[in-house]
Amino acid sequence: MKKFIYDLWGDTENIASRVTAEAGAGVILVDVVTHRRVRDRFEFEGPQLLNVKGKGEITAYRLIGRLRQGAGAESGAASTGI
């Protein structure tokens, strides 16, 4: 079995690292665009503003879980694999 060693760096990885640290264990935070795309299938708490060092404030939503069948506009979660 080969084991690859690599480093990631850049703006995207830096923001992801800082948001992950802000979220804490077992918490999933999503941005405004992701929230807009899946809010009819998942329940969220927020919005909340995160003060991300070097970036300022970022709006995030905390994922609570799936909406019950029929609770969203159209439940397509099973067909999309989400």
Biotite code that builds the C-alpha atoms (Angstrom):
import biotite.structure as struc

atoms = struc.array([
    struc.Atom([0.000, 0.000, 0.000], chain_id="A", res_id=1, res_name="MET", atom_name="CA", element="C"),
    struc.Atom([1.434, 3.361, -1.030], chain_id="A", res_id=2, res_name="LYS", atom_name="CA", element="C"),
    struc.Atom([1.078, 6.232, 1.368], chain_id="A", res_id=3, res_name="LYS", atom_name="CA", element="C"),
    struc.Atom([1.095, 9.679, -0.163], chain_id="A", res_id=4, res_name="PHE", atom_name="CA", element="C"),
    struc.Atom([2.471, 12.652, 1.705], chain_id="A", res_id=5, res_name="ILE", atom_name="CA", element="C"),
    struc.Atom([1.429, 16.101, 0.588], chain_id="A", res_id=6, res_name="TYR", atom_name="CA", element="C"),
    struc.Atom([0.818, 19.620, 1.810], chain_id="A", res_id=7, res_name="ASP", atom_name="CA", element="C"),
    struc.Atom([-2.043, 21.912, 0.971], chain_id="A", res_id=8, res_name="LEU", atom_name="CA", element="C"),
    struc.Atom([-1.792, 25.655, 1.200], chain_id="A", res_id=9, res_name="TRP", atom_name="CA", element="C"),
    struc.Atom([-3.540, 28.714, -0.070], chain_id="A", res_id=10, res_name="GLY", atom_name="CA", element="C"),
    struc.Atom([-6.567, 30.839, 0.670], chain_id="A", res_id=11, res_name="ASP", atom_name="CA", element="C"),
    struc.Atom([-9.167, 28.057, 0.424], chain_id="A", res_id=12, res_name="THR", atom_name="CA", element="C"),
    struc.Atom([-7.312, 25.695, 2.744], chain_id="A", res_id=13, res_name="GLU", atom_name="CA", element="C"),
    struc.Atom([-6.598, 28.503, 5.210], chain_id="A", res_id=14, res_name="ASN", atom_name="CA", element="C"),
    struc.Atom([-10.273, 29.505, 5.413], chain_id="A", res_id=15, res_name="ILE", atom_name="CA", element="C"),
    struc.Atom([-11.366, 25.852, 5.705], chain_id="A", res_id=16, res_name="ALA", atom_name="CA", element="C"),
    struc.Atom([-8.929, 25.280, 8.556], chain_id="A", res_id=17, res_name="SER", atom_name="CA", element="C"),
    struc.Atom([-10.102, 28.343, 10.467], chain_id="A", res_id=18, res_name="ARG", atom_name="CA", element="C"),
    struc.Atom([-13.812, 27.577, 9.969], chain_id="A", res_id=19, res_name="VAL", atom_name="CA", element="C"),
    struc.Atom([-13.238, 23.959, 11.047], chain_id="A", res_id=20, res_name="THR", atom_name="CA", element="C"),
    struc.Atom([-11.537, 25.153, 14.221], chain_id="A", res_id=21, res_name="ALA", atom_name="CA", element="C"),
    struc.Atom([-14.426, 27.543, 14.888], chain_id="A", res_id=22, res_name="GLU", atom_name="CA", element="C"),
    struc.Atom([-17.036, 24.811, 14.348], chain_id="A", res_id=23, res_name="ALA", atom_name="CA", element="C"),
    struc.Atom([-15.731, 22.351, 16.900], chain_id="A", res_id=24, res_name="GLY", atom_name="CA", element="C"),
    struc.Atom([-16.054, 18.576, 17.036], chain_id="A", res_id=25, res_name="ALA", atom_name="CA", element="C"),
    struc.Atom([-19.074, 17.044, 15.309], chain_id="A", res_id=26, res_name="GLY", atom_name="CA", element="C"),
    struc.Atom([-20.352, 20.355, 13.898], chain_id="A", res_id=27, res_name="VAL", atom_name="CA", element="C"),
    struc.Atom([-20.811, 21.026, 10.183], chain_id="A", res_id=28, res_name="ILE", atom_name="CA", element="C"),
    struc.Atom([-20.839, 24.633, 9.003], chain_id="A", res_id=29, res_name="LEU", atom_name="CA", element="C"),
    struc.Atom([-21.718, 25.639, 5.444], chain_id="A", res_id=30, res_name="VAL", atom_name="CA", element="C"),
    struc.Atom([-21.454, 28.905, 3.565], chain_id="A", res_id=31, res_name="ASP", atom_name="CA", element="C"),
    struc.Atom([-24.290, 30.977, 2.097], chain_id="A", res_id=32, res_name="VAL", atom_name="CA", element="C"),
    struc.Atom([-24.087, 29.371, -1.358], chain_id="A", res_id=33, res_name="VAL", atom_name="CA", element="C"),
    struc.Atom([-24.249, 25.800, -0.018], chain_id="A", res_id=34, res_name="THR", atom_name="CA", element="C"),
    struc.Atom([-27.069, 26.743, 2.358], chain_id="A", res_id=35, res_name="HIS", atom_name="CA", element="C"),
    struc.Atom([-29.082, 28.213, -0.516], chain_id="A", res_id=36, res_name="ARG", atom_name="CA", element="C"),
    struc.Atom([-28.643, 25.046, -2.601], chain_id="A", res_id=37, res_name="ARG", atom_name="CA", element="C"),
    struc.Atom([-29.718, 22.518, 0.058], chain_id="A", res_id=38, res_name="VAL", atom_name="CA", element="C"),
    struc.Atom([-31.948, 24.412, 2.510], chain_id="A", res_id=39, res_name="ARG", atom_name="CA", element="C"),
    struc.Atom([-35.072, 22.692, 1.180], chain_id="A", res_id=40, res_name="ASP", atom_name="CA", element="C"),
    struc.Atom([-33.639, 19.293, 2.214], chain_id="A", res_id=41, res_name="ARG", atom_name="CA", element="C"),
    struc.Atom([-31.752, 20.060, 5.421], chain_id="A", res_id=42, res_name="PHE", atom_name="CA", element="C"),
    struc.Atom([-32.426, 21.970, 8.616], chain_id="A", res_id=43, res_name="GLU", atom_name="CA", element="C"),
    struc.Atom([-29.944, 24.670, 9.606], chain_id="A", res_id=44, res_name="PHE", atom_name="CA", element="C"),
    struc.Atom([-29.333, 26.986, 12.519], chain_id="A", res_id=45, res_name="GLU", atom_name="CA", element="C"),
    struc.Atom([-28.166, 30.499, 11.779], chain_id="A", res_id=46, res_name="GLY", atom_name="CA", element="C"),
    struc.Atom([-26.929, 32.484, 10.093], chain_id="A", res_id=47, res_name="PRO", atom_name="CA", element="C"),
    struc.Atom([-23.985, 33.230, 12.306], chain_id="A", res_id=48, res_name="GLN", atom_name="CA", element="C"),
    struc.Atom([-21.023, 35.476, 11.627], chain_id="A", res_id=49, res_name="LEU", atom_name="CA", element="C"),
    struc.Atom([-17.560, 34.011, 12.067], chain_id="A", res_id=50, res_name="LEU", atom_name="CA", element="C"),
    struc.Atom([-14.637, 36.373, 12.441], chain_id="A", res_id=51, res_name="ASN", atom_name="CA", element="C"),
    struc.Atom([-11.974, 34.629, 10.363], chain_id="A", res_id=52, res_name="VAL", atom_name="CA", element="C"),
    struc.Atom([-8.453, 35.938, 10.866], chain_id="A", res_id=53, res_name="LYS", atom_name="CA", element="C"),
    struc.Atom([-7.208, 37.620, 7.708], chain_id="A", res_id=54, res_name="GLY", atom_name="CA", element="C"),
    struc.Atom([-10.644, 37.456, 6.031], chain_id="A", res_id=55, res_name="LYS", atom_name="CA", element="C"),
    struc.Atom([-13.033, 39.327, 8.297], chain_id="A", res_id=56, res_name="GLY", atom_name="CA", element="C"),
    struc.Atom([-16.575, 38.147, 8.857], chain_id="A", res_id=57, res_name="GLU", atom_name="CA", element="C"),
    struc.Atom([-17.903, 35.067, 7.052], chain_id="A", res_id=58, res_name="ILE", atom_name="CA", element="C"),
    struc.Atom([-21.566, 34.056, 7.192], chain_id="A", res_id=59, res_name="THR", atom_name="CA", element="C"),
    struc.Atom([-22.092, 30.403, 8.101], chain_id="A", res_id=60, res_name="ALA", atom_name="CA", element="C"),
    struc.Atom([-25.007, 28.089, 8.855], chain_id="A", res_id=61, res_name="TYR", atom_name="CA", element="C"),
    struc.Atom([-24.832, 25.131, 11.258], chain_id="A", res_id=62, res_name="ARG", atom_name="CA", element="C"),
    struc.Atom([-26.261, 21.885, 9.879], chain_id="A", res_id=63, res_name="LEU", atom_name="CA", element="C"),
    struc.Atom([-28.838, 20.337, 12.225], chain_id="A", res_id=64, res_name="ILE", atom_name="CA", element="C"),
    struc.Atom([-29.948, 17.389, 10.062], chain_id="A", res_id=65, res_name="GLY", atom_name="CA", element="C"),
    struc.Atom([-32.221, 16.264, 7.254], chain_id="A", res_id=66, res_name="ARG", atom_name="CA", element="C"),
    struc.Atom([-35.700, 17.668, 7.005], chain_id="A", res_id=67, res_name="LEU", atom_name="CA", element="C"),
    struc.Atom([-38.457, 15.120, 7.458], chain_id="A", res_id=68, res_name="ARG", atom_name="CA", element="C"),
    struc.Atom([-39.955, 13.694, 4.263], chain_id="A", res_id=69, res_name="GLN", atom_name="CA", element="C"),
    struc.Atom([-42.318, 16.285, 2.825], chain_id="A", res_id=70, res_name="GLY", atom_name="CA", element="C"),
    struc.Atom([-41.077, 19.075, 5.102], chain_id="A", res_id=71, res_name="ALA", atom_name="CA", element="C"),
    struc.Atom([-39.089, 20.775, 2.331], chain_id="A", res_id=72, res_name="GLY", atom_name="CA", element="C"),
    struc.Atom([-40.263, 22.097, -1.012], chain_id="A", res_id=73, res_name="ALA", atom_name="CA", element="C"),
    struc.Atom([-39.358, 18.840, -2.751], chain_id="A", res_id=74, res_name="GLU", atom_name="CA", element="C"),
    struc.Atom([-37.448, 16.082, -1.040], chain_id="A", res_id=75, res_name="SER", atom_name="CA", element="C"),
    struc.Atom([-34.880, 14.896, -3.567], chain_id="A", res_id=76, res_name="GLY", atom_name="CA", element="C"),
    struc.Atom([-32.247, 13.816, -1.079], chain_id="A", res_id=77, res_name="ALA", atom_name="CA", element="C"),
    struc.Atom([-32.562, 10.101, -1.869], chain_id="A", res_id=78, res_name="ALA", atom_name="CA", element="C"),
    struc.Atom([-32.198, 10.604, -5.607], chain_id="A", res_id=79, res_name="SER", atom_name="CA", element="C"),
    struc.Atom([-29.236, 12.986, -5.329], chain_id="A", res_id=80, res_name="THR", atom_name="CA", element="C"),
    struc.Atom([-27.317, 10.947, -2.801], chain_id="A", res_id=81, res_name="GLY", atom_name="CA", element="C"),
    struc.Atom([-27.131, 13.806, -0.322], chain_id="A", res_id=82, res_name="ILE", atom_name="CA", element="C"),
])
